[in-house]
């Protein structure tokens, strides 16, 4: 009996590591929370990488939209989830460093409550107007704004689109009313319907309407013209010299998520973004894939926070 017990104990010790290895992460579906409405760039990129992530991780990736507060509602849900890798979130720039012009208190600390996984994409913005709008350039818009009240829709308070609108107002010396929406797609829809004269959206939300002639693109936010809208001048060259603003978003997990899980999620995401078909789909809608290591993404968030706080302080832009 003693010999039998010894043999069974030895067998258990031998098999234990294999039993542990047979149950690796993930073993169930992963919730992927987006803080923006369906149809915008965040949704497009998330759905572009979804099949590749499912193949790499061997589990369904369930996309869940939790809109509001410039994407912070969705990120807050991630920050407060169990740190087991089964809840991740797509976080926009504004949700990771807040709105430095508004002083709005965030419900989480981006640097302490979240684990950066990877940057996903950089997103140029575009100033849009209905096809019938009288202004045909950013210079025209600035001139109009000095003679009458204008409003500019954006993707939500605290988002990079909001900060871009604030920066435009401050640098151009105008005071338009900035109107928040729950994402960039609703902005494009209201501009198309004529409910609001101007909007700053990501390019994916407006590119098809611009291409069909239903909407005007008055200027792009990047320092150089974009390949997706090559005939559209930059805001800097068409009325506001020195203007530059680019949006971005990445994947985050709860802060205490183990390094092994973060590395596995990062590998799947980077693999998706380097896949030729996925890259082509993302680039086709005006976004630029931008995979990063978790460490580089964390450093990127810190540098972007410092940059935007300095830019907004210098421009004198205010939340309204």
Steps between C-alpha positions, in 0.01 A plus 500: 500500500781738585660428164165557322446832678852606410442415133170688492661805661785493251254470211299797632814714522594408144154570359431822695692736270338340196154538652577867559635545145188335356287789627674810360348843442251543346245229574184704439380794286669839543290817526640788294342825625485801266412842637373628164194448284492241218617618157791721604871430467519318835227259393654449155844418639363277778299296250795483261721332761224293664523188274878489527488531880244220519722276288815581698343475846259217423200671659219733386566873533170664598487869407294708740421871456482718812480855373517832676732744678747505212564127529564512875192292591638205305852539638365534855321166457832341400690660789249359749491147351681196642864499377476160335527601133136426419404867481708733282412837358565728208605836643520823303758769569264714705398211723865432583606851593173684557411846379777737608293804409196408707656379822239224504564238768543150360337201677828306476872574490622409149856446620411294809174319419577370150756273337596619148495212250565660159429805292262404219481786253562867440204690357515829307200727546312701240292817522176427314195695385187425294550522124277810497695688769620839381858465626740313274816518711617532858583863423135555402384334824721727711365807318139387551558422868612860554174637365241257635449210740614160375500159664738207456402145591758261643518144632445575869639714781855402581562315173790586271242641256379737772856608575560547126194726477619696803845536348350624172289756686793625705749522212250661261378749762133404464235389750268244336266293714648152536229233501580155647367177348536134599765427240600629159241313292206694655689823423531407132130403489387833645727700271364308200143571614577870545429498873843647570716698254843363585656193658840364588496124452742222432545428131339151506168649612480745211713370212217333305278809529788720388575271209138503385485880507235510772737674738789747477841434650643842588829391654682207659665529840839348419816693421503347150213401271371148551516223241129427551398860412793628291309792344392643836739764639618496857341740747845656538536580129141614455460760772658414836881479466672263741187298578547126554294239684484122461277260687594151612369213703632180650413199710514501880430247775445539877819606678572178692474275192800266500791578271463159332141575399589852380783357288266238349236763418766728354637224276152428362430869437837569339455191284160628386630848419788353300268276298486632143123464461431666836739788424338553160154517655610751764696721259210499252283694746765761578665358811862397544584175688752569778589189707720550807642303790324556835804691628516728198125562514528601867778747414295628206200573726722698739656704219163574337359614835783750541473616139127573505504672836771732369325558166163583657656725763690691234204531263265627769235254384205454736232238538148610405 
